[in-house]
Amino acid sequence: MIYTFIIIAVLIVLLYFIITSQEVFGSEAKGERLLKMQRSANFKNQQFHNLTYTPAIAEGFSMPKVMFNFLFGKKDPLIKPSDKIPSVYTDLKSLPKDQDVFIWLGHSSYYIQTDGISFLIDPVLSSYGSPFRFFNKAFSGADIFKPEDIPAIDYLVITHDHYDHLDYPTVKAIKDRVAKVILPLGVGAHLERWGFDVDQLMEEDWGAEVNLKNNSKIIFTPARHFSGRKMKRNVTLWTSYILETPTKKIFLGGDSGYDTHFKMIGEKYGPFDFAIMENGQYNEAWKYIHALPEDVIQASIDVRAKNIIPVHSSKFALALHPWNEPLQQVTNLAKNKDLHILTPMIGEPVDLNSSSYHFGNWWETE
């Protein structure tokens, strides 16, 4: 009997290595990249760490219970929309190069064009947010943008290497239309395996400032999250960014739980014309790594944002809340805080030079 268990265990291990050897799982850092990671103040005991202690599961919860509820618990009937997500298709390739615009592409993917520079952030334009086609499928209507819709890009910007932010099929498909890639330490190993040249990669640590074209720059700033594409976690860094151009200052929040880094960023670099804040796919059990709606409000206040654009919702069901709850919650909570929450539909252009904005409550369709 013991030999049977040994054989089964060996087969499971072999199967794991066969599956995770596929390109979609990326690659681990080595050589000069690994040495640079090891010099980071945020890298200890062979992994990256948040600024403060960050448990994966909050107090009062356990991983087995959380996993059981996620897999077998009763689901909210609105965890997925019953109809198509309202969206607007905008031809990105036809946008005038002198137009300053933000366009949400669904979930945490968005396109920014400002001061004559184009940026594509965390593009997930395949129909699923996972390494497998059958898992985490996109909602109908939220998947209107495809890799072929992406024009030539000055800067591809990646916040971390989770599958719903770093999508292998999308990144591979647009490779020849990307000039440079901005990404945190360690993540470049994935892109090198996928055919990107090391000279294209601007791979840095928190605190780094990188000069861009047209007198612009990007600053790597902390986030409170984690990383990983296999069983091993936190062997690559996660980050938020500050984008500074001659006319604008924009905070790119990335996935993050609430912490003191938001206030630090606001005091040191704010105020911001726009803050793109991750708002969705949350749960009380993992509030330290994914902000709850009330945390998004406080974080927006902390970074001193004039306009807030919530993302990370309305495309994938990665949590147990109703699909439209994140937008309902954050807009309701903002009413008494004198915050300007901008809620465009997927694909609806946001004029970055406008002085006023009016977007409908398009998520209230049920």
C-alpha positions in Angstrom: 0.0 0.0 0.0 2.8 2.4 0.9 4.3 2.0 -2.6 1.0 2.9 -4.1 1.0 6.2 -2.2 4.5 6.9 -3.2 3.7 6.3 -6.8 0.7 8.6 -6.6 2.7 11.3 -4.9 5.5 11.1 -7.5 2.9 11.3 -10.3 1.3 14.4 -8.7 4.7 16.1 -8.5 5.5 15.2 -12.1 2.1 16.5 -13.3 2.7 19.7 -11.4 6.1 20.3 -13.0 4.8 19.4 -16.4 1.9 21.9 -16.1 3.9 24.7 -14.6 6.7 24.3 -17.2 4.3 25.9 -19.8 5.2 29.4 -21.0 2.1 30.9 -19.4 3.6 30.3 -15.9 6.6 32.5 -16.8 10.1 32.1 -15.3 12.0 32.7 -12.1 14.7 35.3 -11.8 18.4 34.4 -12.0 21.7 35.9 -12.7 22.0 39.7 -12.6 18.2 40.0 -12.1 18.3 37.9 -9.0 21.3 39.8 -7.7 19.4 43.1 -8.1 16.4 41.7 -6.3 18.6 40.5 -3.4 20.0 44.0 -3.0 16.5 45.4 -2.4 15.6 46.4 1.2 12.2 44.8 0.6 13.7 41.4 -0.2 14.4 39.1 2.8 14.6 35.4 3.2 14.3 34.8 -0.5 11.0 36.8 -0.9 9.6 40.3 -1.0 7.8 41.8 1.9 5.3 44.6 2.5 6.2 47.6 4.5 4.1 46.3 7.4 3.2 42.8 8.5 0.5 41.5 6.1 -1.2 38.2 6.9 -2.9 36.6 3.9 -6.0 36.0 6.0 -7.4 38.5 8.4 -8.1 37.8 12.1 -11.1 35.7 12.8 -10.9 33.8 9.5 -9.0 30.6 8.5 -7.8 29.6 5.1 -9.7 26.3 5.0 -13.0 28.1 5.9 -12.3 30.8 3.3 -11.6 28.3 0.6 -14.6 26.2 1.5 -16.9 29.2 1.3 -15.4 30.2 -2.0 -15.7 26.8 -3.6 -18.9 25.4 -2.0 -20.6 28.2 -0.2 -23.9 29.8 -1.3 -23.2 32.3 -4.1 -24.9 35.7 -4.4 -27.3 35.5 -7.4 -25.6 38.7 -8.7 -22.0 37.5 -8.4 -22.2 37.5 -12.2 -24.4 39.8 -14.3 -27.5 38.2 -15.8 -27.1 40.3 -19.0 -24.3 42.0 -21.0 -22.2 44.5 -19.2 -22.9 47.9 -20.7 -19.8 49.0 -22.6 -18.7 51.3 -25.5 -16.2 50.3 -28.1 -13.6 53.0 -28.9 -11.1 52.5 -31.7 -7.8 53.1 -29.8 -5.9 53.1 -33.1 -7.8 56.1 -34.4 -7.4 58.3 -31.4 -5.6 61.6 -32.3 -2.1 61.5 -30.8 -2.5 64.9 -29.2 -5.7 63.8 -27.3 -5.2 63.3 -23.5 -7.5 60.4 -22.6 -8.1 57.5 -20.2 -10.0 54.5 -21.4 -10.9 51.6 -19.1 -10.6 48.2 -20.9 -12.2 46.2 -18.1 -11.0 44.9 -14.7 -7.6 46.6 -14.0 -6.7 47.1 -17.7 -6.6 50.7 -19.0 -5.1 52.8 -21.7 -3.7 56.3 -21.0 -2.6 58.8 -23.6 -1.3 62.1 -22.4 1.4 64.6 -23.5 2.0 62.7 -26.6 2.8 59.4 -24.8 0.8 56.2 -24.7 0.6 53.8 -21.8 -1.1 50.4 -21.5 -1.6 49.2 -17.9 -2.0 45.6 -16.8 -3.7 44.5 -20.1 -5.8 41.3 -19.7 -7.6 41.1 -23.0 -8.1 37.4 -23.3 -11.4 36.0 -22.3 -10.3 34.6 -19.0 -8.3 35.9 -16.0 -6.3 32.7 -15.2 -3.7 30.4 -16.8 -6.5 28.2 -18.1 -9.2 29.0 -20.6 -11.9 27.4 -18.7 -11.4 29.3 -15.4 -12.4 32.9 -14.5 -14.1 33.7 -17.7 -14.9 37.3 -18.5 -18.5 38.6 -18.3 -20.3 39.2 -21.6 -19.9 42.8 -22.7 -16.8 43.3 -20.6 -14.6 41.5 -23.1 -15.1 43.8 -26.1 -11.4 44.7 -26.4 -8.9 42.2 -27.9 -5.2 42.2 -28.3 -5.5 43.2 -31.9 -7.2 46.4 -30.9 -4.1 47.7 -29.2 -2.1 50.3 -31.2 1.7 50.8 -31.0 2.4 51.6 -27.3 5.3 53.6 -25.9 5.1 52.0 -22.4 3.5 48.8 -21.3 3.1 49.1 -17.5 2.7 46.1 -15.2 2.0 46.3 -11.5 2.5 42.7 -10.5 2.5 39.2 -12.0 -0.9 37.8 -11.0 -2.8 36.4 -13.9 -5.6 39.0 -13.8 -2.9 41.7 -14.3 -0.2 40.0 -16.3 -1.9 38.1 -19.1 0.4 35.9 -21.1 -1.8 35.7 -24.3 -2.3 39.5 -24.4 1.3 40.4 -23.7 2.6 37.8 -26.1 0.2 39.1 -28.8 1.2 42.8 -28.5 4.9 42.2 -28.1 5.9 43.8 -31.4 3.8 46.9 -30.7 5.5 47.7 -27.4 8.5 50.0 -27.2 9.3 49.7 -23.5 8.0 47.8 -20.5 7.8 49.3 -17.0 7.6 46.6 -14.3 8.7 45.7 -10.7 11.7 43.6 -9.7 11.6 40.0 -10.9 8.7 40.3 -13.3 11.0 40.8 -16.2 12.0 37.1 -16.1 8.5 36.3 -17.3 8.6 38.7 -20.2 12.1 37.6 -21.3 10.8 34.1 -21.6 8.0 35.4 -23.7 10.3 37.0 -26.2 10.9 40.5 -24.9 14.5 41.9 -25.1 16.1 42.8 -21.8 16.8 46.3 -23.2 13.1 46.9 -23.4 12.5 46.3 -19.7 12.6 49.1 -17.1 12.5 46.9 -14.0 12.9 48.7 -10.7 12.3 48.7 -6.9 10.1 51.0 -4.8 11.5 54.5 -4.7 13.1 54.3 -8.2 12.4 57.2 -10.6 12.7 56.5 -14.3 12.8 59.2 -16.9 10.4 58.7 -19.9 10.1 60.5 -23.2 8.6 64.0 -23.5 10.0 65.2 -20.2 7.9 62.8 -18.2 8.8 60.3 -15.5 7.4 57.4 -13.5 8.1 56.6 -9.9 7.8 53.2 -8.3 5.9 53.4 -5.0 4.8 50.8 -2.5 1.6 48.7 -2.5 0.4 46.2 0.1 -0.2 43.0 -1.8 1.6 39.8 -2.8 2.7 38.1 -6.0 3.2 34.7 -7.7 2.2 32.6 -10.7 3.0 29.2 -9.1 2.8 27.8 -5.6 5.8 29.9 -4.5 4.7 33.4 -3.5 6.4 36.8 -3.4 9.5 36.0 -5.5 8.6 39.0 -7.6 7.7 42.5 -6.4 4.4 44.3 -6.6 4.0 48.1 -7.0 2.0 51.2 -7.5 3.2 54.0 -9.7 3.2 57.8 -10.0 3.1 59.1 -13.5 4.3 62.7 -13.9 4.1 64.5 -17.2 4.5 68.2 -18.0 0.8 68.7 -17.6 -0.5 65.9 -15.2 0.2 63.8 -12.2 -1.5 60.5 -12.0 -1.4 57.8 -9.3 -1.7 54.2 -10.6 -2.8 52.3 -7.5 -2.2 48.6 -8.4 -3.7 45.9 -6.2 -3.3 46.9 -2.5 -4.8 46.6 0.9 -5.1 49.7 2.9 -1.9 50.9 4.8 0.1 53.9 5.7 1.9 54.0 2.3 -1.1 55.9 0.8 -0.7 58.8 3.2 3.1 58.7 2.7 2.6 58.9 -1.1 0.1 61.7 -0.8 2.3 63.8 1.5 5.4 63.3 -0.6 4.1 63.3 -4.1 0.5 64.6 -4.1 -1.9 66.0 -4.9 -2.8 64.0 -7.9 -5.0 65.1 -10.8 -6.2 61.5 -11.1 -5.9 58.4 -9.0 -6.8 55.0 -10.6 -7.8 52.9 -7.5 -8.3 49.2 -7.3 -11.9 48.7 -6.0 -13.3 45.2 -6.3 -12.7 41.5 -5.8 -12.5 42.1 -2.0 -13.5 40.2 1.1 -13.2 40.9 4.8 -11.0 37.8 5.0 -8.4 39.3 2.7 -8.8 43.0 3.5 -5.0 43.4 4.1 -4.3 42.6 0.4 -7.4 43.9 -1.3 -8.9 47.2 -0.1 -12.6 47.2 1.0 -14.7 50.1 -0.5 -14.3 52.2 2.7 -10.6 51.7 2.5 -10.6 52.9 -1.1 -12.3 56.1 0.0 -9.7 56.7 2.8 -6.8 55.8 0.4 -8.1 58.3 -2.1 -8.2 61.0 0.6 -4.7 60.0 1.8 -3.1 60.3 -1.7 -4.9 63.7 -2.2 -6.7 62.8 -5.4 -8.7 65.4 -7.2 -10.4 62.7 -9.3 -10.7 59.0 -8.6 -11.3 56.3 -11.2 -12.2 52.9 -9.6 -11.1 49.8 -11.5 -10.6 46.1 -10.7 -14.3 45.2 -11.1 -17.0 44.3 -13.6 -15.2 41.8 -15.7 -14.3 38.7 -13.6 -15.9 37.1 -10.5 -12.8 36.7 -8.3 -14.7 37.3 -5.0 -18.1 36.5 -3.6 -19.7 40.0 -3.7 -22.2 41.0 -6.4 -20.5 42.1 -9.6 -21.8 45.7 -9.3 -21.4 46.1 -5.6 -17.9 47.7 -5.8 -19.2 50.7 -7.9 -22.3 51.0 -5.8 -20.4 51.1 -2.6 -17.6 53.4 -3.6 -19.9 56.0 -5.2 -22.3 55.9 -2.2 -19.5 56.3 0.3 -17.9 59.2 -1.7 -21.1 61.3 -1.5 -20.4 62.8 1.9 -16.6 63.1 1.4 -16.6 65.7 -1.4 -14.8 63.2 -3.6 -15.0 63.1 -7.4 -15.6 59.5 -8.4 -15.4 59.0 -12.2 -17.3 55.9 -13.4 -17.0 55.5 -17.2 -18.2 52.4 -18.8 -15.7 50.0 -20.2 -14.4 51.7 -23.4 -15.9 55.1 -22.6 -13.3 57.8 -23.1 -12.4 60.1 -20.2 -11.1 63.5 -21.3 -8.1 64.1 -19.0 -8.3 67.9 -19.7 -11.9 68.3 -18.8 -12.9 70.3 -15.7 -16.2 68.5 -15.1 -17.4 64.9 -15.6 -20.8 63.3 -15.9 -21.1 59.5 -16.0 -24.3 57.5 -15.6 -24.9 54.7 -13.1 -24.6 52.2 -15.8 -24.1 49.3 -13.4 -27.6 49.7 -12.0 -29.1 47.5 -14.8 -30.4 44.6 -12.8 
